[in-house]
């Protein structure tokens, strides 16, 4: 026996099925945390171990940023509370990978913050790729990030290591009296050697001859043998592509053994608080490069400018912020900027976030943020020189950010 | 070349200053203290803190060394004494754990930044000898280590206290039966160890940047110095420290990047040929009853 389906019954059934299908396809997962009115950030840092001091700066920056937005963030036009889950990865890439999986699967974070160090960031990127998550990071400068994950999952806020010294070398090539010979100190690590190789090529392109190179084992702290090897050779400028510890020991030994230089490029760590505290007056006339200084007058979303950002940060945490702090704040600020106009139904959709990040071109706390097709932020380094008494880092190049002029000739080891 | 050898000798003097404490504790208490490097780093960080607070740098070193010796005594009294009679392995694990805890505690107390103490008129001072410049700090460290060696030589050879300490090192039980207060002598040994290791750290912070994680390096280097010199032999410790200082410095000049490899290959060869070290002493762990 058969029964004909009435038109009304058919429409009711079709409507219910359609609604069911629509609800089934609806991105409920995207609202896992948002359901509770919370946007959940997560990440891991080397909170203990060798990199603890840098990790602390990132952690402080996250806390400071979240406090400065009163724990609220606009996502797709609606305001949510902000939650942060941060783990200690001990700079161990295996642990970073495990913690990233935990953040995604157990903690159900909505957004991931980059770790610190090449290997942890690569490990984190691999997990983000597996789960099709976006990662914004400022902890690894290596090109490997671009090649393996760039713009697909990972967006990087620091320049590649090979461009760190370019601006300063270009500037030094115009010095009068001229820099004719260069010595390069680097460390036995692929990223630092990448920087040294690029610095060497740039020097030679600009007509400066590299007459001395010293590759230091990673545990080196005593630069006396480097300085003694330099003595007797005519070296006009020394470029350090290594850590701040290397620069500190180099300056200490170079003054002791009366090395004569026309210029010293202390590298990307020249503004580290450790150098200021330890070397003090001896920093005078030393050049360096950095991504950021408060005086660069960048334009944070929630502060008048980077000077106000710097002052408030120092008041809150008791130390002057360096570029790591700005980077930490920039990670959150960039997410905020992207999510503000996100589709409220699926705000964390990786494809949509990817497109939004690639389209970003905005002045923020860290400077002008825009990415190339490899997901790498396009930016020039700022050239600084320690000037005054007591010496302070002064941006001398590029002209749009400059706070003062280069003092040259000036003895970088006379402080 | 001779100039570099002389500089290496001066650098080796720091290893000697740091290594003697390790040697004394190994020889007398019969334990391998894996938190020894912490004494060194703590000496450096305290010296830095006092000097930055405006205290005379030399007084800062003395004050720091004294505090390190108090710290050394405290960990001996509260932790090491409780397990050393049971098993050497437990002492190893305990001191390793103490090092980790101390490192993190120092991070909280001092912050995680590195330290290098630069004081006008101290760090850069050199003395001209044989037509070459020698840094006064490193030269001073050598003179001091020679003086400290003289002190130890006199102490262990000619004083009743030294005799008691040697007796404990030879055989703790017989020393106890003979009426020697072993615990009290342990206290003295630990104070000596903490003081000289802290002082080595205090001097070193003028020469190289120090960070909280270097304690492992200094523990290993002190262990190495003692093994090469012959465990429990203070003269052997001095000579091996100087040899290692020269070797590391020459290799950093002529074979940068291979310093550690050269050092450990030579150590390996030495262990094959003379496993007791260059100058073995009877005050070694294996012979303790």
Interface residues (C-beta under 8 A of the other chain):
Chain A: X48 X49 X50 X52 X53 X56 X188 X214 X215 X216 X217 X219 X221 X222 X224 X225 X228 X229 X244 X245 X248 X249 X252 X255 X256 X257 X258 X273 X274 X277 X278 X279 X280 X281 X282
Chain B: X4 X7 X11 X104 X107 X111 X112 X113 X114 X115 X116 X117 X118 X120 X123 X124 X125 X126 X133 X135 X207 X208 X209 X210 X211 X213 X214 X217 X249 X252 X253 X256 X257 X259 X260
